[in-house]
Amino acid sequence: MILKSLSLLNYKNFDSKTFAFNEKINCIVGNNGIGKTNVLDAIYHLSYGKSYFNPVATQNIKHDEDFFVVNGDYEKDQKPEKVIVSLKRGQKKIIKRNGKAYDKFSEHIGFLPLVIISPADRDLIIEGSTTRRKFIDSVISQSDNSYLNALINYNKILTQRNALLKYFALNHTFNKDTLDVYNGQLTSFGSVIFEKRDAFLQEFIPIFKSRYEAISNANEAVDLNYQSDLSENDLNTLLNQVINKDKALQYTSVGIHKDDLNFNISGHPIKKFGSQGQQKSFLIALKLAQFDFIKAQSGVNPILLLDDIFDKLDEQRVAQIIKLVDDENFGQLFISDTHAERTENAVKQVHQSYEIFKL
């Protein structure tokens, strides 16, 4: 799969800009604040229907403008594909494939497989469990639409159950039968999500460990540990056990929405015991394992975005990473950096065609 060209209109800091890309390596270089990351984020937007860096959709519209349009021309399975994402203030975002708008954005997820590696990934280590659950969900959803639908339905029921608990507290009332209906639905969707997450991680963790070893040349052992309430009992039982607690809190305190993924190095949390270099290598290994998993599931080489890859990594380690993609197992690569010469020296070490775009 190849992104042949990209057109931006009123997207972030761009008023109008078009790129014609190399089918292997593309380097976006320029000073800080010039919009390098915004180009990569536009490519991400075409795959996921949203920004990687800014969850507030309207904030991706250029200042003082009313709309944005991101237009991508692809070649997939030797066929042309055109994807357009557009948003007008006060209206819903639209995603079109070959001129036809999707009824549900979830139908588009996985069609254009993509993995991004960015300094913003550090949130996976330093932020709360929500960020790590989103990572798991993103990887699985790329190749399993039934998982995505179960997740959407679970979150919808969870919101309704929480609203019911608040209603009970506000009106000094309680109806167990009504609550049991929500418990049954949460249990149904939650068990599917738990089983798929557990199966995914059993396959994913060995891939991740192998990638970390290749990147770091280190002796330390790394691991991922899946933590879930459902490891202890089925969700319906758990919900009944905590009913008094939930009534007091006015929200649902157990379930797959509380799952977490522990990041460990040498048996200890990497957040506290990993150096900056170890943390960066850990995150890159995590994302390259994501690449491997998605490729194995879809049979397509995902597009790989390396945003500010030199951040906190020395040039030797960057060269190692670039070399990892110097084979036919990888497809199209996009790199952003502030130093054109440094980037060109790195990509020259691989035997692939490349293009440098100076902003």
ZADOGU-906500 format. One line per 4 residues: for each residue x, y, z of C-alpha. Coordinates in Angstrom, 2 decimals. Layout:
# residues N
X Y Z ~ ...
END
This chain:
# residues 359
0.00 0.00 0.00 ~ 1.40 3.38 -1.07 ~ 0.31 6.95 -0.36 ~ 1.04 8.56 -3.72
-0.03 12.14 -2.96 ~ -1.41 14.27 -0.14 ~ -3.32 17.56 -0.39 ~ -4.05 19.79 2.59
-6.52 22.66 2.69 ~ -6.81 24.81 5.84 ~ -5.31 21.97 7.89 ~ -3.59 23.24 11.06
-0.91 25.72 9.89 ~ -1.31 24.95 6.14 ~ -3.58 27.02 3.92 ~ -2.98 24.90 0.80
-0.22 22.35 0.23 ~ 0.27 19.29 -2.00 ~ 2.92 16.55 -1.79 ~ 3.80 13.83 -4.32
5.51 11.06 -2.32 ~ 8.22 8.49 -2.97 ~ 6.96 4.94 -2.66 ~ 9.69 4.04 -0.12
11.17 6.80 2.10 ~ 9.92 10.37 2.54 ~ 11.70 12.88 4.79 ~ 9.86 16.01 5.96
12.48 18.46 7.27 ~ 12.43 22.03 8.55 ~ 12.60 24.22 11.65 ~ 10.46 23.64 14.71
6.94 25.00 14.33 ~ 6.99 24.87 10.52 ~ 4.45 22.02 10.29 ~ 6.48 18.81 9.83
4.47 16.89 12.42 ~ 1.24 18.32 10.97 ~ 2.01 16.60 7.65 ~ 2.42 13.26 9.42
-0.72 13.90 11.45 ~ -2.69 14.54 8.25 ~ -1.56 11.11 6.98 ~ -2.60 9.60 10.32
-5.96 11.40 10.00 ~ -6.63 9.64 6.68 ~ -6.16 6.22 8.31 ~ -7.90 6.75 11.65
-10.36 9.55 10.91 ~ -8.87 11.68 13.70 ~ -5.71 13.48 14.77 ~ -3.05 11.60 16.72
-2.07 14.74 18.63 ~ -5.25 16.79 19.10 ~ -8.54 15.11 20.08 ~ -10.53 18.36 19.59
-11.46 18.05 15.91 ~ -12.18 21.75 15.28 ~ -8.72 22.71 16.55 ~ -7.28 21.05 13.44
-8.91 23.74 11.31 ~ -6.55 26.60 10.41 ~ -7.13 29.76 12.46 ~ -9.82 32.06 11.04
-11.03 29.42 8.56 ~ -14.32 27.50 8.59 ~ -13.22 24.06 7.41 ~ -10.35 21.72 6.57
-9.91 19.07 3.89 ~ -7.25 16.31 3.83 ~ -7.09 14.39 0.56 ~ -5.00 11.25 0.02
-4.45 9.30 -3.19 ~ -3.34 5.72 -2.52 ~ -2.47 2.60 -4.40 ~ -3.65 -0.53 -2.61
-3.73 -4.03 -4.08 ~ -2.72 -2.45 -7.40 ~ -5.90 -0.32 -7.40 ~ -6.24 3.45 -6.92
-8.03 4.54 -3.74 ~ -8.95 8.11 -2.80 ~ -9.73 8.99 0.83 ~ -10.89 12.43 1.93
-11.43 13.65 5.50 ~ -13.21 16.98 5.88 ~ -14.70 19.01 8.69 ~ -16.73 22.21 8.70
-17.31 24.15 11.93 ~ -20.67 23.28 13.45 ~ -21.02 20.14 11.35 ~ -20.02 16.48 11.61
-16.73 15.26 10.19 ~ -17.02 13.40 6.88 ~ -14.80 10.55 5.65 ~ -15.17 9.56 2.01
-13.64 6.64 0.15 ~ -13.70 6.99 -3.64 ~ -16.41 9.65 -3.39 ~ -18.75 7.71 -1.07
-19.16 8.85 2.53 ~ -19.01 6.27 5.32 ~ -22.14 5.86 7.43 ~ -19.97 4.82 10.39
-16.32 5.83 10.89 ~ -15.68 2.37 12.37 ~ -16.15 0.91 8.87 ~ -13.01 2.76 7.73
-10.70 1.65 10.57 ~ -8.15 -0.87 9.31 ~ -8.62 -0.06 5.62 ~ -5.37 1.99 5.52
-3.09 0.30 8.10 ~ -0.69 2.77 9.71 ~ 1.68 2.96 12.68 ~ 3.13 6.16 14.13
6.21 6.49 16.35 ~ 6.37 9.88 18.06 ~ 7.76 11.64 21.16 ~ 4.08 11.93 22.19
4.14 8.13 22.70 ~ 5.79 8.81 26.06 ~ 2.24 9.36 27.32 ~ 1.92 5.56 27.19
4.44 5.42 30.05 ~ 3.68 8.54 32.08 ~ -0.11 8.86 31.74 ~ -2.88 6.73 33.26
-4.35 3.42 32.14 ~ -6.74 5.04 29.62 ~ -3.83 5.80 27.28 ~ -2.55 2.21 27.37
-6.04 0.76 26.84 ~ -6.43 3.00 23.79 ~ -3.17 1.58 22.43 ~ -4.43 -2.02 22.83
-7.80 -1.09 21.31 ~ -6.17 0.69 18.37 ~ -3.99 -2.31 17.45 ~ -6.76 -4.90 17.71
-9.35 -2.73 15.94 ~ -7.11 -2.38 12.87 ~ -7.81 -6.00 11.99 ~ -10.92 -6.95 13.99
-14.08 -4.95 13.33 ~ -16.15 -7.16 15.67 ~ -13.85 -6.09 18.53 ~ -14.34 -2.42 17.67
-18.12 -2.86 17.60 ~ -18.08 -4.66 20.97 ~ -16.01 -1.81 22.41 ~ -18.37 0.85 21.05
-21.38 -1.01 22.49 ~ -19.68 -1.60 25.85 ~ -18.87 2.11 26.23 ~ -22.43 3.06 25.28
-23.91 0.71 27.93 ~ -21.33 1.87 30.49 ~ -22.40 5.50 29.98 ~ -26.05 4.50 30.42
-25.32 2.48 33.58 ~ -23.38 5.39 35.09 ~ -26.23 7.77 34.25 ~ -28.66 5.37 35.98
-26.50 5.26 39.12 ~ -26.49 9.07 39.21 ~ -30.27 9.10 38.72 ~ -30.70 6.70 41.65
-28.58 8.93 43.91 ~ -30.30 12.14 42.83 ~ -33.81 10.74 43.33 ~ -33.05 8.60 46.40
-34.34 5.51 44.65 ~ -33.04 2.14 43.43 ~ -34.24 -0.48 40.96 ~ -32.13 -3.63 40.84
-34.01 -5.12 37.87 ~ -33.15 -2.16 35.65 ~ -29.53 -2.29 36.79 ~ -29.40 -6.03 36.07
-30.32 -5.37 32.42 ~ -27.25 -3.14 32.06 ~ -25.11 -5.63 33.99 ~ -26.07 -8.39 31.56
-25.23 -6.27 28.52 ~ -21.93 -5.09 30.00 ~ -21.01 -8.69 30.82 ~ -21.82 -9.84 27.28
-19.69 -7.22 25.54 ~ -17.04 -7.10 28.29 ~ -16.28 -10.82 28.13 ~ -15.71 -10.60 24.35
-13.33 -7.64 24.81 ~ -11.42 -9.32 27.65 ~ -10.93 -12.56 25.73 ~ -9.74 -10.73 22.61
-7.36 -8.50 24.59 ~ -5.93 -11.52 26.40 ~ -5.45 -13.50 23.17 ~ -3.91 -10.47 21.44
-1.34 -9.90 24.19 ~ -0.31 -13.55 24.27 ~ 0.64 -13.17 20.60 ~ 1.93 -9.60 20.85
4.29 -9.81 23.85 ~ 6.87 -12.20 22.26 ~ 6.98 -9.96 19.14 ~ 7.55 -6.92 21.36
10.36 -8.59 23.32 ~ 12.11 -9.59 20.11 ~ 11.89 -6.02 18.76 ~ 13.27 -4.53 21.98
16.25 -6.86 21.90 ~ 17.00 -5.89 18.28 ~ 16.78 -2.14 18.96 ~ 18.60 -1.90 22.29
21.26 -4.63 22.14 ~ 20.64 -4.63 25.88 ~ 20.81 -7.35 28.49 ~ 17.85 -6.15 30.54
14.60 -8.09 30.31 ~ 11.42 -6.22 29.35 ~ 7.84 -7.37 29.74 ~ 4.20 -6.37 29.37
1.70 -7.50 31.97 ~ -2.06 -7.43 31.31 ~ -4.07 -6.41 34.35 ~ -7.86 -6.92 34.32
-10.68 -7.33 36.84 ~ -12.00 -10.13 34.63 ~ -8.91 -12.22 35.36 ~ -10.45 -12.78 38.82
-14.10 -13.44 37.98 ~ -16.82 -12.94 35.38 ~ -18.07 -9.36 35.09 ~ -21.65 -10.03 36.22
-20.40 -11.49 39.52 ~ -18.01 -8.57 40.00 ~ -20.75 -5.99 39.32 ~ -23.00 -7.61 41.94
-20.14 -7.68 44.46 ~ -19.51 -3.93 44.19 ~ -23.11 -2.70 43.90 ~ -23.01 -0.74 47.18
-19.70 0.83 46.22 ~ -21.05 1.79 42.78 ~ -24.17 3.32 44.34 ~ -21.96 5.46 46.60
-19.54 6.45 43.84 ~ -22.34 6.90 41.25 ~ -20.25 5.19 38.57 ~ -19.16 1.68 37.55
-16.00 0.76 39.46 ~ -15.15 -2.61 37.82 ~ -14.94 -3.84 34.24 ~ -12.72 -3.87 31.18
-12.75 -0.04 31.21 ~ -10.36 -0.38 34.18 ~ -7.88 -2.72 32.42 ~ -4.23 -1.72 32.31
-0.98 -2.83 30.67 ~ 2.05 -2.74 32.98 ~ 5.39 -1.82 31.34 ~ 8.33 -3.48 33.11
12.10 -3.53 32.73 ~ 14.21 -5.98 34.76 ~ 11.08 -6.75 36.78 ~ 10.36 -3.12 37.74
8.07 -0.39 36.33 ~ 9.87 1.31 33.46 ~ 8.27 4.64 34.43 ~ 10.38 4.70 37.63
13.39 2.55 36.79 ~ 14.01 3.03 33.04 ~ 16.42 5.62 31.65 ~ 15.21 7.98 28.91
16.99 5.86 26.30 ~ 15.48 2.64 27.67 ~ 12.00 4.19 27.72 ~ 12.38 5.41 24.15
13.62 2.00 22.97 ~ 10.73 0.36 24.84 ~ 8.18 2.56 23.06 ~ 9.75 2.06 19.63
9.78 -1.71 20.18 ~ 6.11 -1.46 21.18 ~ 5.24 0.37 17.95 ~ 7.33 -1.87 15.69
5.61 -4.87 17.28 ~ 2.33 -3.14 16.45 ~ 3.55 -2.91 12.86 ~ 4.44 -6.62 12.79
1.10 -7.65 14.29 ~ -1.02 -5.52 11.94 ~ 0.93 -6.75 8.93 ~ 0.48 -10.37 9.97
-3.27 -9.86 10.43 ~ -3.95 -7.77 7.31 ~ -1.33 -9.06 4.87 ~ -0.54 -5.41 4.06
2.57 -3.39 4.92 ~ 1.28 -0.55 7.13 ~ 2.53 2.96 6.43 ~ 5.13 3.85 9.08
5.43 7.42 10.41 ~ 8.57 8.34 12.39 ~ 7.91 11.72 13.98 ~ 11.02 13.49 15.31
12.78 10.13 15.58 ~ 16.06 11.73 16.72 ~ 14.38 13.00 19.90 ~ 16.30 11.53 22.87
18.06 8.99 20.63 ~ 21.64 9.23 19.44 ~ 22.36 8.98 15.72 ~ 23.79 5.46 16.06
20.53 4.17 17.55 ~ 18.52 6.01 14.90 ~ 20.68 4.33 12.24 ~ 19.83 0.96 13.84
16.13 1.75 13.57 ~ 16.41 2.92 9.97 ~ 18.27 -0.30 9.13 ~ 15.44 -2.32 10.67
13.18 -1.01 7.92 ~ 15.69 -1.65 5.14 ~ 14.05 -4.74 3.76 ~ 10.95 -5.79 1.93
9.11 -6.41 5.20 ~ 8.47 -2.70 5.41 ~ 6.55 -0.54 2.99 ~ 6.37 3.24 2.84
8.19 5.28 5.46 ~ 7.76 8.92 6.50 ~ 10.34 10.67 8.71 ~ 10.23 14.17 10.20
13.33 15.96 11.55 ~ 14.76 19.43 12.08 ~ 18.12 18.66 10.41 ~ 18.04 17.83 6.70
21.68 16.73 6.59 ~ 21.35 14.41 9.58 ~ 18.23 12.81 8.11 ~ 19.79 12.35 4.68
22.90 10.74 6.21 ~ 20.66 8.27 8.04 ~ 18.52 7.29 5.03 ~ 21.57 7.00 2.75
22.65 4.03 4.86 ~ 19.73 2.02 3.53 ~ 19.33 0.84 -0.03 ~ 15.97 2.41 -0.82
14.81 5.35 -2.90 ~ 13.98 8.48 -0.91 ~ 12.69 12.02 -1.25 ~ 13.40 15.00 1.00
10.75 17.71 1.43 ~ 12.01 20.96 2.96 ~ 9.30 23.07 4.61
END
